[in-house]
Amino acid sequence: MDPNAALAAIRQAVDQLEHETLDRDDEIPALYAVVEHFRALDEWLQRGGFLPEAWEYTDRGPRSTTSEAEQTLARIWDVLKPEPLGPPNPAHGHLPDHHDA
């Protein structure tokens, strides 16, 4: 496992999703690439593997004020976050809570 290569692949896929006009046939593989490389990197780190170089701390603290990890995860969230549902429509009634069952 090369965490630097995994992070580079995640960033490349996120860049595609953010900045390119992709048709559905190209969008799905980019999303799968993010998921595949994120899972591999997550498993690597859980097993005690080292961080990608861009996410490492130097003797002066993180490489940037907002860590590279936070920036990358924020970009992934912006691409993958679900659309807001909006307020409930009273014409459709209400969703039952645990007391209505």
N, C-alpha and C positions, 0 to 999 in steps of 0.2 A: 504494500500500500504506500503510495506516495501522496502525502497530504497536500503538498504543493500542487501537484497535478490535479488532484480532486478539487481543490479550491479554484484553480484556473478554469477547469471545466464548468464548475458551478457559475462562476462569473461570466464565462462566455455565453452560457445558456441564458442567464438572466439578461445580459446585454442584448441578445437576440430578441428576447421577449419584450424588453423595454423599448428598444430603438428601431427595430426592423418591422416592416409590415409583413407579417407571416400569414400564410393561409393555413387553414386547419391542419393540412397534411404536414406542415413544418412546425406548427405550434405544439402539437402533441409530443413529438420526439424531444423538443427542447424542454418541456415540462418533465418528461421522464428522465432526462439527463440531470436536471436539478435534483429530483428525488433520489435517483440512483447514487449520485456522487455525494449528496448530503448524508444518506444512510451509511455509505462506506466510511466517510469521514467521521461521522458520529460513532460508529462501532470502533473505529481505530482509536479515537480519543478515549472511549470508555475502557478499552483494554490497556490504557496507559501509554498510547502512542504520543509522539511529539506533535506540537502545533505546527500548522503551516507557517513558514517564515514571516508572512505578512501579519500574522496574528501574535507573534512573539513579543514579549516585553524586552526592552533594552535596559541597561543599567540606569537610564534616565526615565524609566516608565514606559508606557505603551508607545508605539511608533507614531501615533497621532492622538489628538485629544479625544476623538471618538474612535474607538478601536476599529480596526479593519473588520473584525468579526461582527461588530454591531452594525457597521455600514452594510456589509454583505447581507446579513440577516434582514435588515430593514428593506433592502432592495428586493429580496426574495418575497417578503411579506407583501410589499406593494404590488408585486406581480400576481401572487397567488391568493390574496385575501378575498374572501367571499363578498359578494355584493350585499349591501345592507338590505334588510327585509322591509324596512319602513314601519310606520305605526300600524297597529292592528286596525282592520276595517270593521266598524261596529255592525255593518250590514251582514257580515259573515258570522256574527256571534262572537263568543269569546272562547279562548282555548281553555279546556278544563284544567284546574290545578288538582293537586292530590286530594282535596276535600270534595271535589265533584264526582269522583269515581263511584 
